[in-house]
Amino acid sequence: MAHMKKWLPLLLIMLIFMSCSPALAVVTVYHRGDTEKNQIAITVDDCYNIERMRLFLDLFAKEEIHVTFYPVGAAIKEENADLWQRILDEGHEIGNHTNDHSNLTKCDGKTIIFQLQHMEKKLNKALGYEYTIRTMRPPYGSFSNAKTRNYISAAGYKHLVMWSVNQQDPKKALKSIKNGSICLFHANRLDLECLTELIPMLKEKGFEMVTISDLLGIAQEEEGEEI
């Protein structure tokens, strides 16, 4: 009996921790898509500069390709609702890049969930309706501890998207891009210049540029679940 009393406080602490922590769930991490298909995904992060974002959209419309944007919530304003709606109207996808680009591995669980859910609220408020975000990208590519992945899952995300190509030089990027590549860009001048030169070269090589959900088969997977 004395032995049980000794361990009782520890057992109580463990029970409290388990009741306060989200249930561990699988978060799939992607660095690339199917290497058997000549599809790639261009992704554009952060998205602070709204006028430059319009130039990115003009380029993608001209080249008739689809991409995925990973904006932070701080970049999403109601006065720019037309921009965010245009992204969707033109067949692009929006993913979650947190509210203010915080390093999630340095945040507690409550903050991780807030970072992801507040970005969603900002986007939904700008759009005027609820948009289903399928994937998220951690700032700085930092997610490498179980706690972080666990709370990302608790916030409703099971698809965590990294990248396989990060190159601003169009010729070097072209050499690095293979079937299934996920290409990381940001909404800045240098990346816009790179993509202006790179996209036609990728099309010449026969690459189809699609959204992350299409590259990874996430949209089809969800449609299958609904059926």
PyMOL commands that place a pseudoatom at each C-alpha (Angstrom):
pseudoatom trace, name=CA, resn=MET, resi=1, chain=A, elem=C, hetatm=0, pos=[0.000, 0.000, 0.000]
pseudoatom trace, name=CA, resn=ALA, resi=2, chain=A, elem=C, hetatm=0, pos=[2.863, 2.355, 0.862]
pseudoatom trace, name=CA, resn=HIS, resi=3, chain=A, elem=C, hetatm=0, pos=[4.437, 1.531, -2.507]
pseudoatom trace, name=CA, resn=MET, resi=4, chain=A, elem=C, hetatm=0, pos=[1.233, 2.574, -4.337]
pseudoatom trace, name=CA, resn=LYS, resi=5, chain=A, elem=C, hetatm=0, pos=[1.020, 5.841, -2.384]
pseudoatom trace, name=CA, resn=LYS, resi=6, chain=A, elem=C, hetatm=0, pos=[4.559, 6.635, -3.508]
pseudoatom trace, name=CA, resn=TRP, resi=7, chain=A, elem=C, hetatm=0, pos=[3.599, 6.398, -7.193]
pseudoatom trace, name=CA, resn=LEU, resi=8, chain=A, elem=C, hetatm=0, pos=[0.107, 7.936, -6.942]
pseudoatom trace, name=CA, resn=PRO, resi=9, chain=A, elem=C, hetatm=0, pos=[1.203, 11.586, -7.473]
pseudoatom trace, name=CA, resn=LEU, resi=10, chain=A, elem=C, hetatm=0, pos=[3.148, 10.583, -10.598]
pseudoatom trace, name=CA, resn=LEU, resi=11, chain=A, elem=C, hetatm=0, pos=[0.156, 8.678, -11.989]
pseudoatom trace, name=CA, resn=LEU, resi=12, chain=A, elem=C, hetatm=0, pos=[-2.104, 11.675, -11.392]
pseudoatom trace, name=CA, resn=ILE, resi=13, chain=A, elem=C, hetatm=0, pos=[0.312, 13.966, -13.270]
pseudoatom trace, name=CA, resn=MET, resi=14, chain=A, elem=C, hetatm=0, pos=[0.413, 11.536, -16.192]
pseudoatom trace, name=CA, resn=LEU, resi=15, chain=A, elem=C, hetatm=0, pos=[-3.387, 11.365, -16.351]
pseudoatom trace, name=CA, resn=ILE, resi=16, chain=A, elem=C, hetatm=0, pos=[-3.687, 15.163, -16.306]
pseudoatom trace, name=CA, resn=PHE, resi=17, chain=A, elem=C, hetatm=0, pos=[-1.098, 15.483, -19.100]
pseudoatom trace, name=CA, resn=MET, resi=18, chain=A, elem=C, hetatm=0, pos=[-2.879, 12.913, -21.242]
pseudoatom trace, name=CA, resn=SER, resi=19, chain=A, elem=C, hetatm=0, pos=[-6.247, 14.632, -20.777]
pseudoatom trace, name=CA, resn=CYS, resi=20, chain=A, elem=C, hetatm=0, pos=[-4.837, 18.046, -21.753]
pseudoatom trace, name=CA, resn=SER, resi=21, chain=A, elem=C, hetatm=0, pos=[-2.815, 16.913, -24.780]
pseudoatom trace, name=CA, resn=PRO, resi=22, chain=A, elem=C, hetatm=0, pos=[-4.376, 16.307, -28.195]
pseudoatom trace, name=CA, resn=ALA, resi=23, chain=A, elem=C, hetatm=0, pos=[-4.547, 12.710, -29.310]
pseudoatom trace, name=CA, resn=LEU, resi=24, chain=A, elem=C, hetatm=0, pos=[-1.510, 11.771, -31.375]
pseudoatom trace, name=CA, resn=ALA, resi=25, chain=A, elem=C, hetatm=0, pos=[-2.444, 11.650, -35.044]
pseudoatom trace, name=CA, resn=VAL, resi=26, chain=A, elem=C, hetatm=0, pos=[-0.521, 11.026, -38.219]
pseudoatom trace, name=CA, resn=VAL, resi=27, chain=A, elem=C, hetatm=0, pos=[0.749, 14.064, -40.114]
pseudoatom trace, name=CA, resn=THR, resi=28, chain=A, elem=C, hetatm=0, pos=[2.125, 13.199, -43.537]
pseudoatom trace, name=CA, resn=VAL, resi=29, chain=A, elem=C, hetatm=0, pos=[5.129, 15.261, -44.628]
pseudoatom trace, name=CA, resn=TYR, resi=30, chain=A, elem=C, hetatm=0, pos=[5.672, 15.769, -48.358]
pseudoatom trace, name=CA, resn=HIS, resi=31, chain=A, elem=C, hetatm=0, pos=[8.868, 16.897, -50.085]
pseudoatom trace, name=CA, resn=ARG, resi=32, chain=A, elem=C, hetatm=0, pos=[7.750, 15.862, -53.581]
pseudoatom trace, name=CA, resn=GLY, resi=33, chain=A, elem=C, hetatm=0, pos=[4.939, 14.229, -55.509]
pseudoatom trace, name=CA, resn=ASP, resi=34, chain=A, elem=C, hetatm=0, pos=[4.749, 11.230, -57.807]
pseudoatom trace, name=CA, resn=THR, resi=35, chain=A, elem=C, hetatm=0, pos=[8.064, 10.854, -59.655]
pseudoatom trace, name=CA, resn=GLU, resi=36, chain=A, elem=C, hetatm=0, pos=[6.350, 8.819, -62.388]
pseudoatom trace, name=CA, resn=LYS, resi=37, chain=A, elem=C, hetatm=0, pos=[4.265, 11.783, -63.549]
pseudoatom trace, name=CA, resn=ASN, resi=38, chain=A, elem=C, hetatm=0, pos=[5.610, 14.857, -65.327]
pseudoatom trace, name=CA, resn=GLN, resi=39, chain=A, elem=C, hetatm=0, pos=[3.756, 17.137, -62.921]
pseudoatom trace, name=CA, resn=ILE, resi=40, chain=A, elem=C, hetatm=0, pos=[5.340, 19.665, -60.575]
pseudoatom trace, name=CA, resn=ALA, resi=41, chain=A, elem=C, hetatm=0, pos=[3.990, 22.222, -58.094]
pseudoatom trace, name=CA, resn=ILE, resi=42, chain=A, elem=C, hetatm=0, pos=[5.058, 25.844, -57.882]
pseudoatom trace, name=CA, resn=THR, resi=43, chain=A, elem=C, hetatm=0, pos=[4.392, 27.307, -54.442]
pseudoatom trace, name=CA, resn=VAL, resi=44, chain=A, elem=C, hetatm=0, pos=[4.592, 30.959, -53.384]
pseudoatom trace, name=CA, resn=ASP, resi=45, chain=A, elem=C, hetatm=0, pos=[5.050, 31.792, -49.696]
pseudoatom trace, name=CA, resn=ASP, resi=46, chain=A, elem=C, hetatm=0, pos=[4.336, 34.741, -47.383]
pseudoatom trace, name=CA, resn=CYS, resi=47, chain=A, elem=C, hetatm=0, pos=[2.482, 37.008, -49.888]
pseudoatom trace, name=CA, resn=TYR, resi=48, chain=A, elem=C, hetatm=0, pos=[2.940, 40.314, -48.053]
pseudoatom trace, name=CA, resn=ASN, resi=49, chain=A, elem=C, hetatm=0, pos=[3.284, 42.532, -51.146]
pseudoatom trace, name=CA, resn=ILE, resi=50, chain=A, elem=C, hetatm=0, pos=[-0.221, 42.667, -52.592]
pseudoatom trace, name=CA, resn=GLU, resi=51, chain=A, elem=C, hetatm=0, pos=[0.659, 44.602, -55.754]
pseudoatom trace, name=CA, resn=ARG, resi=52, chain=A, elem=C, hetatm=0, pos=[3.423, 42.122, -56.553]
pseudoatom trace, name=CA, resn=MET, resi=53, chain=A, elem=C, hetatm=0, pos=[0.976, 39.302, -55.902]
pseudoatom trace, name=CA, resn=ARG, resi=54, chain=A, elem=C, hetatm=0, pos=[-1.158, 40.718, -58.702]
pseudoatom trace, name=CA, resn=LEU, resi=55, chain=A, elem=C, hetatm=0, pos=[1.865, 40.522, -61.014]
pseudoatom trace, name=CA, resn=PHE, resi=56, chain=A, elem=C, hetatm=0, pos=[2.377, 36.880, -60.056]
pseudoatom trace, name=CA, resn=LEU, resi=57, chain=A, elem=C, hetatm=0, pos=[-1.258, 36.186, -60.901]
pseudoatom trace, name=CA, resn=ASP, resi=58, chain=A, elem=C, hetatm=0, pos=[-0.923, 37.996, -64.216]
pseudoatom trace, name=CA, resn=LEU, resi=59, chain=A, elem=C, hetatm=0, pos=[2.067, 35.798, -65.073]
pseudoatom trace, name=CA, resn=PHE, resi=60, chain=A, elem=C, hetatm=0, pos=[0.297, 32.576, -64.099]
pseudoatom trace, name=CA, resn=ALA, resi=61, chain=A, elem=C, hetatm=0, pos=[-2.788, 33.571, -66.090]
pseudoatom trace, name=CA, resn=LYS, resi=62, chain=A, elem=C, hetatm=0, pos=[-0.640, 34.354, -69.138]
pseudoatom trace, name=CA, resn=GLU, resi=63, chain=A, elem=C, hetatm=0, pos=[1.151, 31.001, -68.867]
pseudoatom trace, name=CA, resn=GLU, resi=64, chain=A, elem=C, hetatm=0, pos=[-2.096, 29.151, -68.038]
pseudoatom trace, name=CA, resn=ILE, resi=65, chain=A, elem=C, hetatm=0, pos=[-0.701, 27.284, -65.036]
pseudoatom trace, name=CA, resn=HIS, resi=66, chain=A, elem=C, hetatm=0, pos=[-1.993, 26.642, -61.531]
pseudoatom trace, name=CA, resn=VAL, resi=67, chain=A, elem=C, hetatm=0, pos=[0.015, 27.155, -58.354]
pseudoatom trace, name=CA, resn=THR, resi=68, chain=A, elem=C, hetatm=0, pos=[-0.387, 27.099, -54.582]
pseudoatom trace, name=CA, resn=PHE, resi=69, chain=A, elem=C, hetatm=0, pos=[-0.009, 30.171, -52.389]
pseudoatom trace, name=CA, resn=TYR, resi=70, chain=A, elem=C, hetatm=0, pos=[1.013, 29.893, -48.732]
pseudoatom trace, name=CA, resn=PRO, resi=71, chain=A, elem=C, hetatm=0, pos=[0.199, 33.329, -47.256]
pseudoatom trace, name=CA, resn=VAL, resi=72, chain=A, elem=C, hetatm=0, pos=[0.579, 34.298, -43.638]
pseudoatom trace, name=CA, resn=GLY, resi=73, chain=A, elem=C, hetatm=0, pos=[-2.552, 35.617, -41.962]
pseudoatom trace, name=CA, resn=ALA, resi=74, chain=A, elem=C, hetatm=0, pos=[-0.878, 38.994, -41.381]
pseudoatom trace, name=CA, resn=ALA, resi=75, chain=A, elem=C, hetatm=0, pos=[-0.806, 39.527, -45.165]
pseudoatom trace, name=CA, resn=ILE, resi=76, chain=A, elem=C, hetatm=0, pos=[-4.539, 38.916, -45.604]
pseudoatom trace, name=CA, resn=LYS, resi=77, chain=A, elem=C, hetatm=0, pos=[-6.667, 42.069, -45.402]
pseudoatom trace, name=CA, resn=GLU, resi=78, chain=A, elem=C, hetatm=0, pos=[-10.367, 42.498, -46.098]
pseudoatom trace, name=CA, resn=GLU, resi=79, chain=A, elem=C, hetatm=0, pos=[-9.625, 45.464, -48.364]
pseudoatom trace, name=CA, resn=ASN, resi=80, chain=A, elem=C, hetatm=0, pos=[-7.794, 43.058, -50.693]
pseudoatom trace, name=CA, resn=ALA, resi=81, chain=A, elem=C, hetatm=0, pos=[-10.667, 40.576, -50.866]
pseudoatom trace, name=CA, resn=ASP, resi=82, chain=A, elem=C, hetatm=0, pos=[-10.649, 40.769, -54.669]
pseudoatom trace, name=CA, resn=LEU, resi=83, chain=A, elem=C, hetatm=0, pos=[-7.090, 39.431, -54.774]
pseudoatom trace, name=CA, resn=TRP, resi=84, chain=A, elem=C, hetatm=0, pos=[-7.801, 36.403, -52.590]
pseudoatom trace, name=CA, resn=GLN, resi=85, chain=A, elem=C, hetatm=0, pos=[-10.969, 35.626, -54.537]
pseudoatom trace, name=CA, resn=ARG, resi=86, chain=A, elem=C, hetatm=0, pos=[-9.112, 36.021, -57.825]
pseudoatom trace, name=CA, resn=ILE, resi=87, chain=A, elem=C, hetatm=0, pos=[-6.596, 33.397, -56.681]
pseudoatom trace, name=CA, resn=LEU, resi=88, chain=A, elem=C, hetatm=0, pos=[-9.394, 30.865, -56.270]
pseudoatom trace, name=CA, resn=ASP, resi=89, chain=A, elem=C, hetatm=0, pos=[-11.347, 31.959, -59.346]
pseudoatom trace, name=CA, resn=GLU, resi=90, chain=A, elem=C, hetatm=0, pos=[-8.281, 31.347, -61.507]
pseudoatom trace, name=CA, resn=GLY, resi=91, chain=A, elem=C, hetatm=0, pos=[-7.862, 27.788, -60.236]
pseudoatom trace, name=CA, resn=HIS, resi=92, chain=A, elem=C, hetatm=0, pos=[-5.067, 28.278, -57.735]
pseudoatom trace, name=CA, resn=GLU, resi=93, chain=A, elem=C, hetatm=0, pos=[-4.962, 26.928, -54.193]
pseudoatom trace, name=CA, resn=ILE, resi=94, chain=A, elem=C, hetatm=0, pos=[-4.332, 28.552, -50.817]
pseudoatom trace, name=CA, resn=GLY, resi=95, chain=A, elem=C, hetatm=0, pos=[-2.494, 26.777, -48.003]
pseudoatom trace, name=CA, resn=ASN, resi=96, chain=A, elem=C, hetatm=0, pos=[-1.765, 27.769, -44.402]
pseudoatom trace, name=CA, resn=HIS, resi=97, chain=A, elem=C, hetatm=0, pos=[1.608, 29.346, -43.516]
pseudoatom trace, name=CA, resn=THR, resi=98, chain=A, elem=C, hetatm=0, pos=[0.580, 30.419, -39.975]
pseudoatom trace, name=CA, resn=ASN, resi=99, chain=A, elem=C, hetatm=0, pos=[-0.667, 33.818, -38.858]
pseudoatom trace, name=CA, resn=ASP, resi=100, chain=A, elem=C, hetatm=0, pos=[2.634, 35.693, -38.454]
pseudoatom trace, name=CA, resn=HIS, resi=101, chain=A, elem=C, hetatm=0, pos=[5.393, 33.328, -39.637]
pseudoatom trace, name=CA, resn=SER, resi=102, chain=A, elem=C, hetatm=0, pos=[6.255, 32.073, -36.161]
pseudoatom trace, name=CA, resn=ASN, resi=103, chain=A, elem=C, hetatm=0, pos=[8.653, 29.156, -35.774]
pseudoatom trace, name=CA, resn=LEU, resi=104, chain=A, elem=C, hetatm=0, pos=[6.194, 26.529, -34.536]
pseudoatom trace, name=CA, resn=THR, resi=105, chain=A, elem=C, hetatm=0, pos=[8.900, 24.405, -32.889]
pseudoatom trace, name=CA, resn=LYS, resi=106, chain=A, elem=C, hetatm=0, pos=[9.400, 27.279, -30.435]
pseudoatom trace, name=CA, resn=CYS, resi=107, chain=A, elem=C, hetatm=0, pos=[5.677, 27.677, -29.656]
pseudoatom trace, name=CA, resn=ASP, resi=108, chain=A, elem=C, hetatm=0, pos=[3.549, 25.925, -27.054]
pseudoatom trace, name=CA, resn=GLY, resi=109, chain=A, elem=C, hetatm=0, pos=[0.566, 23.863, -28.166]
pseudoatom trace, name=CA, resn=LYS, resi=110, chain=A, elem=C, hetatm=0, pos=[-1.995, 26.607, -27.611]
pseudoatom trace, name=CA, resn=THR, resi=111, chain=A, elem=C, hetatm=0, pos=[0.024, 29.027, -29.738]
pseudoatom trace, name=CA, resn=ILE, resi=112, chain=A, elem=C, hetatm=0, pos=[0.495, 26.507, -32.566]
pseudoatom trace, name=CA, resn=ILE, resi=113, chain=A, elem=C, hetatm=0, pos=[-3.257, 25.975, -32.811]
pseudoatom trace, name=CA, resn=PHE, resi=114, chain=A, elem=C, hetatm=0, pos=[-3.887, 29.734, -32.640]
pseudoatom trace, name=CA, resn=GLN, resi=115, chain=A, elem=C, hetatm=0, pos=[-1.330, 30.415, -35.393]
pseudoatom trace, name=CA, resn=LEU, resi=116, chain=A, elem=C, hetatm=0, pos=[-3.063, 28.052, -37.803]
pseudoatom trace, name=CA, resn=GLN, resi=117, chain=A, elem=C, hetatm=0, pos=[-6.678, 28.770, -36.904]
pseudoatom trace, name=CA, resn=HIS, resi=118, chain=A, elem=C, hetatm=0, pos=[-6.248, 32.561, -36.862]
pseudoatom trace, name=CA, resn=MET, resi=119, chain=A, elem=C, hetatm=0, pos=[-4.819, 32.476, -40.401]
pseudoatom trace, name=CA, resn=GLU, resi=120, chain=A, elem=C, hetatm=0, pos=[-7.951, 30.562, -41.447]
pseudoatom trace, name=CA, resn=LYS, resi=121, chain=A, elem=C, hetatm=0, pos=[-10.182, 33.188, -39.810]
pseudoatom trace, name=CA, resn=LYS, resi=122, chain=A, elem=C, hetatm=0, pos=[-8.376, 36.027, -41.579]
pseudoatom trace, name=CA, resn=LEU, resi=123, chain=A, elem=C, hetatm=0, pos=[-8.797, 34.322, -44.965]
pseudoatom trace, name=CA, resn=ASN, resi=124, chain=A, elem=C, hetatm=0, pos=[-12.444, 33.419, -44.403]
pseudoatom trace, name=CA, resn=LYS, resi=125, chain=A, elem=C, hetatm=0, pos=[-13.210, 36.973, -43.285]
pseudoatom trace, name=CA, resn=ALA, resi=126, chain=A, elem=C, hetatm=0, pos=[-11.591, 38.407, -46.423]
pseudoatom trace, name=CA, resn=LEU, resi=127, chain=A, elem=C, hetatm=0, pos=[-13.417, 35.952, -48.695]
pseudoatom trace, name=CA, resn=GLY, resi=128, chain=A, elem=C, hetatm=0, pos=[-16.746, 36.296, -46.900]
pseudoatom trace, name=CA, resn=TYR, resi=129, chain=A, elem=C, hetatm=0, pos=[-17.188, 32.537, -46.667]
pseudoatom trace, name=CA, resn=GLU, resi=130, chain=A, elem=C, hetatm=0, pos=[-15.392, 29.472, -45.317]
pseudoatom trace, name=CA, resn=TYR, resi=131, chain=A, elem=C, hetatm=0, pos=[-12.641, 28.126, -47.557]
pseudoatom trace, name=CA, resn=THR, resi=132, chain=A, elem=C, hetatm=0, pos=[-11.324, 24.628, -46.848]
pseudoatom trace, name=CA, resn=ILE, resi=133, chain=A, elem=C, hetatm=0, pos=[-7.528, 24.690, -46.544]
pseudoatom trace, name=CA, resn=ARG, resi=134, chain=A, elem=C, hetatm=0, pos=[-6.083, 21.245, -47.224]
pseudoatom trace, name=CA, resn=THR, resi=135, chain=A, elem=C, hetatm=0, pos=[-2.366, 21.723, -46.515]
pseudoatom trace, name=CA, resn=MET, resi=136, chain=A, elem=C, hetatm=0, pos=[-0.009, 23.770, -44.395]
pseudoatom trace, name=CA, resn=ARG, resi=137, chain=A, elem=C, hetatm=0, pos=[3.639, 24.743, -44.653]
pseudoatom trace, name=CA, resn=PRO, resi=138, chain=A, elem=C, hetatm=0, pos=[5.621, 25.435, -41.481]
pseudoatom trace, name=CA, resn=PRO, resi=139, chain=A, elem=C, hetatm=0, pos=[7.652, 28.661, -41.471]
pseudoatom trace, name=CA, resn=TYR, resi=140, chain=A, elem=C, hetatm=0, pos=[11.394, 28.051, -41.941]
pseudoatom trace, name=CA, resn=GLY, resi=141, chain=A, elem=C, hetatm=0, pos=[10.514, 24.421, -42.688]
pseudoatom trace, name=CA, resn=SER, resi=142, chain=A, elem=C, hetatm=0, pos=[10.637, 23.779, -38.935]
pseudoatom trace, name=CA, resn=PHE, resi=143, chain=A, elem=C, hetatm=0, pos=[8.428, 20.996, -37.623]
pseudoatom trace, name=CA, resn=SER, resi=144, chain=A, elem=C, hetatm=0, pos=[10.870, 18.306, -36.504]
pseudoatom trace, name=CA, resn=ASN, resi=145, chain=A, elem=C, hetatm=0, pos=[9.539, 17.418, -33.090]
pseudoatom trace, name=CA, resn=ALA, resi=146, chain=A, elem=C, hetatm=0, pos=[6.598, 15.239, -32.134]
pseudoatom trace, name=CA, resn=LYS, resi=147, chain=A, elem=C, hetatm=0, pos=[4.906, 17.979, -30.112]
pseudoatom trace, name=CA, resn=THR, resi=148, chain=A, elem=C, hetatm=0, pos=[4.788, 20.344, -33.081]
pseudoatom trace, name=CA, resn=ARG, resi=149, chain=A, elem=C, hetatm=0, pos=[3.371, 17.703, -35.425]
pseudoatom trace, name=CA, resn=ASN, resi=150, chain=A, elem=C, hetatm=0, pos=[0.861, 16.662, -32.783]
pseudoatom trace, name=CA, resn=TYR, resi=151, chain=A, elem=C, hetatm=0, pos=[-0.561, 20.176, -32.388]
pseudoatom trace, name=CA, resn=ILE, resi=152, chain=A, elem=C, hetatm=0, pos=[-0.546, 20.780, -36.155]
pseudoatom trace, name=CA, resn=SER, resi=153, chain=A, elem=C, hetatm=0, pos=[-2.764, 17.715, -36.343]
pseudoatom trace, name=CA, resn=ALA, resi=154, chain=A, elem=C, hetatm=0, pos=[-4.918, 19.013, -33.479]
pseudoatom trace, name=CA, resn=ALA, resi=155, chain=A, elem=C, hetatm=0, pos=[-5.497, 22.193, -35.505]
pseudoatom trace, name=CA, resn=GLY, resi=156, chain=A, elem=C, hetatm=0, pos=[-6.944, 20.039, -38.281]
pseudoatom trace, name=CA, resn=TYR, resi=157, chain=A, elem=C, hetatm=0, pos=[-3.983, 19.535, -40.637]
pseudoatom trace, name=CA, resn=LYS, resi=158, chain=A, elem=C, hetatm=0, pos=[-2.747, 16.129, -41.768]
pseudoatom trace, name=CA, resn=HIS, resi=159, chain=A, elem=C, hetatm=0, pos=[-0.829, 17.235, -44.884]
pseudoatom trace, name=CA, resn=LEU, resi=160, chain=A, elem=C, hetatm=0, pos=[2.390, 19.153, -44.184]
pseudoatom trace, name=CA, resn=VAL, resi=161, chain=A, elem=C, hetatm=0, pos=[4.114, 20.404, -47.349]
pseudoatom trace, name=CA, resn=MET, resi=162, chain=A, elem=C, hetatm=0, pos=[7.841, 21.045, -47.609]
pseudoatom trace, name=CA, resn=TRP, resi=163, chain=A, elem=C, hetatm=0, pos=[9.778, 21.409, -50.881]
pseudoatom trace, name=CA, resn=SER, resi=164, chain=A, elem=C, hetatm=0, pos=[12.453, 19.766, -53.015]
pseudoatom trace, name=CA, resn=VAL, resi=165, chain=A, elem=C, hetatm=0, pos=[13.660, 22.791, -55.025]
pseudoatom trace, name=CA, resn=ASN, resi=166, chain=A, elem=C, hetatm=0, pos=[14.561, 26.233, -53.631]
pseudoatom trace, name=CA, resn=GLN, resi=167, chain=A, elem=C, hetatm=0, pos=[16.410, 28.194, -56.304]
pseudoatom trace, name=CA, resn=GLN, resi=168, chain=A, elem=C, hetatm=0, pos=[16.087, 31.761, -57.601]
pseudoatom trace, name=CA, resn=ASP, resi=169, chain=A, elem=C, hetatm=0, pos=[18.302, 31.246, -60.647]
pseudoatom trace, name=CA, resn=PRO, resi=170, chain=A, elem=C, hetatm=0, pos=[16.073, 29.957, -63.498]
pseudoatom trace, name=CA, resn=LYS, resi=171, chain=A, elem=C, hetatm=0, pos=[18.788, 27.888, -65.178]
pseudoatom trace, name=CA, resn=LYS, resi=172, chain=A, elem=C, hetatm=0, pos=[19.843, 26.226, -61.911]
pseudoatom trace, name=CA, resn=ALA, resi=173, chain=A, elem=C, hetatm=0, pos=[16.200, 25.677, -60.996]
pseudoatom trace, name=CA, resn=LEU, resi=174, chain=A, elem=C, hetatm=0, pos=[15.572, 24.006, -64.355]
pseudoatom trace, name=CA, resn=LYS, resi=175, chain=A, elem=C, hetatm=0, pos=[18.415, 21.552, -63.730]
pseudoatom trace, name=CA, resn=SER, resi=176, chain=A, elem=C, hetatm=0, pos=[17.053, 20.712, -60.252]
pseudoatom trace, name=CA, resn=ILE, resi=177, chain=A, elem=C, hetatm=0, pos=[13.394, 20.223, -61.168]
pseudoatom trace, name=CA, resn=LYS, resi=178, chain=A, elem=C, hetatm=0, pos=[12.300, 16.632, -61.791]
pseudoatom trace, name=CA, resn=ASN, resi=179, chain=A, elem=C, hetatm=0, pos=[8.964, 14.832, -61.979]
pseudoatom trace, name=CA, resn=GLY, resi=180, chain=A, elem=C, hetatm=0, pos=[7.055, 15.494, -58.759]
pseudoatom trace, name=CA, resn=SER, resi=181, chain=A, elem=C, hetatm=0, pos=[9.170, 18.452, -57.644]
pseudoatom trace, name=CA, resn=ILE, resi=182, chain=A, elem=C, hetatm=0, pos=[7.704, 20.935, -55.176]
pseudoatom trace, name=CA, resn=CYS, resi=183, chain=A, elem=C, hetatm=0, pos=[9.289, 24.322, -55.891]
pseudoatom trace, name=CA, resn=LEU, resi=184, chain=A, elem=C, hetatm=0, pos=[9.574, 26.987, -53.202]
pseudoatom trace, name=CA, resn=PHE, resi=185, chain=A, elem=C, hetatm=0, pos=[9.259, 30.658, -54.137]
pseudoatom trace, name=CA, resn=HIS, resi=186, chain=A, elem=C, hetatm=0, pos=[8.285, 33.832, -52.308]
pseudoatom trace, name=CA, resn=ALA, resi=187, chain=A, elem=C, hetatm=0, pos=[6.250, 36.811, -53.462]
pseudoatom trace, name=CA, resn=ASN, resi=188, chain=A, elem=C, hetatm=0, pos=[9.277, 39.021, -54.103]
pseudoatom trace, name=CA, resn=ARG, resi=189, chain=A, elem=C, hetatm=0, pos=[10.829, 40.681, -57.144]
pseudoatom trace, name=CA, resn=LEU, resi=190, chain=A, elem=C, hetatm=0, pos=[13.652, 38.183, -57.690]
pseudoatom trace, name=CA, resn=ASP, resi=191, chain=A, elem=C, hetatm=0, pos=[11.337, 35.180, -57.603]
pseudoatom trace, name=CA, resn=LEU, resi=192, chain=A, elem=C, hetatm=0, pos=[8.915, 36.864, -59.996]
pseudoatom trace, name=CA, resn=GLU, resi=193, chain=A, elem=C, hetatm=0, pos=[11.782, 37.483, -62.422]
pseudoatom trace, name=CA, resn=CYS, resi=194, chain=A, elem=C, hetatm=0, pos=[12.945, 33.882, -62.017]
pseudoatom trace, name=CA, resn=LEU, resi=195, chain=A, elem=C, hetatm=0, pos=[9.499, 32.439, -62.711]
pseudoatom trace, name=CA, resn=THR, resi=196, chain=A, elem=C, hetatm=0, pos=[8.964, 34.709, -65.707]
pseudoatom trace, name=CA, resn=GLU, resi=197, chain=A, elem=C, hetatm=0, pos=[11.970, 33.042, -67.352]
pseudoatom trace, name=CA, resn=LEU, resi=198, chain=A, elem=C, hetatm=0, pos=[11.589, 29.588, -65.807]
pseudoatom trace, name=CA, resn=ILE, resi=199, chain=A, elem=C, hetatm=0, pos=[7.947, 28.744, -66.567]
pseudoatom trace, name=CA, resn=PRO, resi=200, chain=A, elem=C, hetatm=0, pos=[8.295, 28.789, -70.379]
pseudoatom trace, name=CA, resn=MET, resi=201, chain=A, elem=C, hetatm=0, pos=[11.380, 26.564, -70.091]
pseudoatom trace, name=CA, resn=LEU, resi=202, chain=A, elem=C, hetatm=0, pos=[9.488, 24.115, -67.885]
pseudoatom trace, name=CA, resn=LYS, resi=203, chain=A, elem=C, hetatm=0, pos=[6.641, 23.992, -70.377]
pseudoatom trace, name=CA, resn=GLU, resi=204, chain=A, elem=C, hetatm=0, pos=[9.135, 23.277, -73.185]
pseudoatom trace, name=CA, resn=LYS, resi=205, chain=A, elem=C, hetatm=0, pos=[10.370, 20.280, -71.170]
pseudoatom trace, name=CA, resn=GLY, resi=206, chain=A, elem=C, hetatm=0, pos=[6.802, 19.012, -70.897]
pseudoatom trace, name=CA, resn=PHE, resi=207, chain=A, elem=C, hetatm=0, pos=[6.148, 19.707, -67.217]
pseudoatom trace, name=CA, resn=GLU, resi=208, chain=A, elem=C, hetatm=0, pos=[2.556, 20.313, -66.142]
pseudoatom trace, name=CA, resn=MET, resi=209, chain=A, elem=C, hetatm=0, pos=[2.328, 22.840, -63.301]
pseudoatom trace, name=CA, resn=VAL, resi=210, chain=A, elem=C, hetatm=0, pos=[-0.492, 22.000, -60.888]
pseudoatom trace, name=CA, resn=THR, resi=211, chain=A, elem=C, hetatm=0, pos=[-1.675, 22.805, -57.370]
pseudoatom trace, name=CA, resn=ILE, resi=212, chain=A, elem=C, hetatm=0, pos=[-0.282, 20.937, -54.379]
pseudoatom trace, name=CA, resn=SER, resi=213, chain=A, elem=C, hetatm=0, pos=[-3.561, 19.086, -53.856]
pseudoatom trace, name=CA, resn=ASP, resi=214, chain=A, elem=C, hetatm=0, pos=[-3.511, 17.896, -57.459]
pseudoatom trace, name=CA, resn=LEU, resi=215, chain=A, elem=C, hetatm=0, pos=[0.178, 16.954, -57.326]
pseudoatom trace, name=CA, resn=LEU, resi=216, chain=A, elem=C, hetatm=0, pos=[-0.274, 14.928, -54.149]
pseudoatom trace, name=CA, resn=GLY, resi=217, chain=A, elem=C, hetatm=0, pos=[-3.712, 13.531, -54.994]
pseudoatom trace, name=CA, resn=ILE, resi=218, chain=A, elem=C, hetatm=0, pos=[-5.248, 15.126, -51.905]
pseudoatom trace, name=CA, resn=ALA, resi=219, chain=A, elem=C, hetatm=0, pos=[-8.330, 16.469, -53.703]
pseudoatom trace, name=CA, resn=GLN, resi=220, chain=A, elem=C, hetatm=0, pos=[-9.127, 13.031, -55.136]
pseudoatom trace, name=CA, resn=GLU, resi=221, chain=A, elem=C, hetatm=0, pos=[-8.516, 11.430, -51.763]
pseudoatom trace, name=CA, resn=GLU, resi=222, chain=A, elem=C, hetatm=0, pos=[-11.048, 13.732, -50.094]
pseudoatom trace, name=CA, resn=GLU, resi=223, chain=A, elem=C, hetatm=0, pos=[-13.586, 13.209, -52.852]
pseudoatom trace, name=CA, resn=GLY, resi=224, chain=A, elem=C, hetatm=0, pos=[-13.199, 9.488, -52.277]
pseudoatom trace, name=CA, resn=GLU, resi=225, chain=A, elem=C, hetatm=0, pos=[-13.800, 9.933, -48.548]
pseudoatom trace, name=CA, resn=GLU, resi=226, chain=A, elem=C, hetatm=0, pos=[-17.000, 11.898, -49.193]
pseudoatom trace, name=CA, resn=ILE, resi=227, chain=A, elem=C, hetatm=0, pos=[-18.375, 9.142, -51.440]
for i in range(1, 227): cmd.bond("trace and resi %d" % i, "trace and resi %d" % (i + 1))
show_as sticks, trace
zoom trace
